[in-house]
């Protein structure tokens, strides 16, 4: 059965890949992003998700026009560099895009999706489990998103709600957000461990349509989170990995 899927950050690597994958399976995709337009074959809405009033007005229009079944909070940015070199404005911008805007959208869409047993999908990252230097704002936003989504799902379960959430925490994916080859981005030598947006999207769509509450797409995500969470020396591995990445860049 065809469903209506709405995706923020539709023009990004994972956003586009999700769009194509849902369309390939026969679903209708609504896209939202900051750019004036999109080259995708979708109904598109330009919106700054960090501007609460603007975002809610856009969501109202979409909710009245479409029977949205799945809402995917995919918009995300990263500002890389040591914490003491990142401005307070840039730090806050990352938190607003990656976390605060998700709170706004989740608050709006969960009640709308209750009757249809719809799903709010929140795109976090393996960085939400594992701390990494030179990514403090990104790591903070993704940690917050994991805690937020899990807390909400506990409430939904307790209240026997029909609507639900799905938490997505990918590892390395070949998108612009990784800033490969830049001073604080993913070292080019580690790019071989990154998966394509298309393969990542397939795992995500499989999980969402199967009703899974959490999914860790990509092999790198599964390995990194498993090592960090379940081994007693996980924190030491995180420190060593950061140190090694800085040596590679230098």
C-alpha positions in Angstrom: 0.0 0.0 0.0 1.4 3.4 -1.0 2.0 5.8 1.9 2.9 9.5 2.1 6.4 10.0 3.5 7.7 13.5 4.4 11.4 14.1 4.7 13.3 17.2 5.9 16.8 17.8 4.5 15.6 16.2 1.3 18.4 17.8 -0.8 21.2 16.2 1.2 22.9 12.8 0.5 20.8 10.7 2.8 17.7 12.7 2.1 17.9 12.1 -1.6 18.7 8.5 -1.1 15.7 8.0 1.2 13.5 9.8 -1.4 14.6 7.5 -4.2 14.3 4.3 -2.0 10.8 5.2 -0.8 9.7 6.1 -4.4 11.2 2.8 -5.7 8.9 1.0 -3.3 5.9 2.9 -4.6 5.5 5.5 -1.9 4.8 9.3 -2.4 7.5 11.6 -1.0 7.1 15.1 0.3 10.4 17.0 0.6 11.5 20.0 2.7 14.7 21.8 2.7 16.3 25.3 3.1 17.0 25.8 -0.7 14.5 27.5 -2.9 13.9 24.4 -5.0 14.8 20.8 -5.5 15.7 18.8 -8.6 13.7 15.8 -7.2 10.4 14.6 -8.6 8.5 15.4 -5.5 6.1 18.0 -3.9 8.7 20.4 -2.4 8.5 22.9 0.4 11.1 25.5 1.2 11.5 26.0 4.9 14.0 26.9 7.6 13.2 24.3 10.2 14.9 26.4 12.9 12.4 29.2 12.5 9.6 27.7 14.6 6.7 29.9 13.4 7.7 29.4 9.7 8.1 25.6 10.2 4.8 25.1 12.0 3.0 27.0 9.3 4.6 24.8 6.7 3.7 21.7 8.7 0.1 22.9 8.9 -0.1 23.2 5.2 1.3 19.8 4.6 -0.9 18.1 7.2 -4.1 19.6 5.6 -3.0 18.6 2.1 -1.6 15.1 2.6 -2.3 12.1 4.8 1.3 11.8 6.1 2.1 8.4 7.5 5.8 8.8 8.2 7.6 12.0 9.1 11.4 11.9 8.9 13.5 14.5 10.7 16.6 14.2 8.5 17.9 17.8 8.3 21.3 18.1 9.8 24.5 20.1 9.8 28.0 20.0 11.3 30.5 22.7 12.2 33.8 21.0 12.9 36.8 22.2 14.9 38.0 22.3 18.5 35.3 23.6 20.9 37.3 26.8 21.8 37.5 27.7 18.1 33.8 27.3 17.4 31.7 30.4 18.0 28.7 30.4 20.3 26.5 31.3 17.3 27.8 28.3 15.2 27.4 25.9 18.1 23.8 27.1 18.7 23.0 26.8 15.0 24.0 23.1 15.0 21.9 22.5 18.1 18.9 24.3 16.5 19.1 22.4 13.2 20.0 18.9 14.6 18.0 18.9 17.8 15.6 21.9 18.6 14.0 21.7 15.2 13.3 18.0 15.7 11.6 18.8 19.0 9.3 21.2 17.2 8.5 18.8 14.4 8.0 15.9 16.8 5.7 17.9 19.0 3.6 18.9 16.0 3.5 15.5 14.2 3.0 12.9 16.9 -0.6 14.0 17.6 -1.3 14.2 13.9 0.0 10.6 13.4 -1.8 9.1 16.3 -5.0 8.0 14.5 -3.1 6.5 11.5 -0.5 4.8 13.8 2.2 6.8 12.0 5.9 7.1 12.7 8.2 10.0 13.5 11.7 9.0 12.4 14.6 10.9 14.1 18.0 10.8 12.3 20.7 10.8 14.9 24.2 9.3 14.4 26.7 6.9 15.9 28.2 10.2 17.2 25.2 10.2 19.5 26.7 7.2 21.3 30.4 7.9 20.8 32.2 11.2 21.7 34.6 12.5 19.1 36.9 15.5 19.3 36.5 18.4 16.9 32.7 17.7 16.7 31.5 18.9 20.1 28.3 20.7 18.8 27.4 17.8 16.5 28.1 15.2 19.1 26.0 17.1 21.7 23.1 17.5 19.3 23.1 13.8 18.4 23.4 12.6 22.0 20.5 14.9 22.9 18.4 13.5 20.0 19.0 9.9 21.2 17.9 10.6 24.7 14.9 12.7 23.6 13.6 10.0 21.2 14.0 7.2 23.6 12.3 9.1 26.4 9.4 9.9 24.2 9.0 6.3 23.1 8.8 5.3 26.7 5.9 7.7 27.2 4.2 6.5 24.0 4.5 2.9 25.2 3.2 3.6 28.6 0.2 5.4 27.2 -0.4 2.7 24.6 -0.2 5.2 21.8 -0.7 4.2 18.2 1.9 6.6 16.9 5.6 5.7 17.5 9.1 6.8 16.9 12.1 5.3 15.1 15.6 6.2 16.1 18.2 6.0 13.4 22.0 6.1 14.2 24.2 5.6 11.1 27.9 5.3 11.1 30.1 6.7 8.4 28.2 7.7 5.2 29.6 9.3 2.2 27.9 12.7 2.4 29.1 16.3 2.5 28.6 16.5 6.2 31.7 14.4 6.7 33.8 17.1 5.1 36.3 14.5 3.8 39.9 15.8 3.4 39.4 19.1 5.3 41.4 19.9 8.4 38.8 18.5 10.9 36.8 16.3 8.6 37.0 12.6 8.1 40.5 11.7 6.9 40.6 10.5 3.3 42.3 7.2 4.5 39.2 6.4 6.5 36.7 7.0 3.7 36.9 3.4 2.8 35.0 2.6 5.9 32.1 4.8 4.8 29.0 3.4 3.1 27.0 5.0 0.3 23.9 7.0 1.0 22.0 4.5 -1.1 22.9 1.5 1.0 22.3 3.4 4.2 18.8 4.4 2.9 17.9 0.8 2.1 18.6 -0.2 5.7 16.7 2.7 7.1 13.6 2.2 4.9 13.6 -1.6 5.7 13.6 -0.8 9.4 11.0 2.0 9.3 8.6 0.0 7.2 9.1 -3.0 9.4 8.1 -1.0 12.5 11.5 -1.1 14.2 12.0 1.3 17.0 15.8 1.7 16.6 18.2 0.9 13.8 21.9 1.3 13.4 22.5 1.3 9.6 26.0 0.8 8.1 28.6 -1.7 9.2 30.8 1.0 10.7 27.9 2.2 12.9 27.3 -1.3 14.2 31.0 -1.9 14.9 31.7 1.4 16.5 28.7 1.5 18.8 29.1 -2.2 19.7 32.7 -1.7 20.7 32.0 1.5 22.6 28.9 0.4 24.4 29.8 -3.2 25.4 33.5 -3.4 25.9 35.1 -2.1 29.1 37.8 -0.3 27.2 35.3 1.4 24.8 36.2 4.9 26.1 39.9 4.2 25.6 39.1 3.2 22.0 37.3 6.5 21.4 40.3 8.5 22.7 42.8 6.4 20.6 40.6 6.9 17.5 40.5 10.6 17.9 44.3 10.8 18.5 44.9 8.6 15.4 42.6 10.7 13.2 44.5 13.9 14.2 47.8 12.3 13.4 46.5 11.3 10.0 45.3 14.8 9.2 48.6 16.3 10.4 
